[in-house]
Amino acid sequence: MFNRQNNDSVVLNIGLFKITLENNGLQNVHHSQ
């Protein structure tokens, strides 16, 4: 039932979420050293 615009925004949000998690992981590694 999704139209293409909604689908693209969901994919974009998932991509941003993954980037945020990766950035948080890098920051945690940096702080732990």
Secondary structure, 3 states (H helix, E strand, C coil): CCCHHHHHHHHHHHHHHHHHHHHHHHHHHHHHC
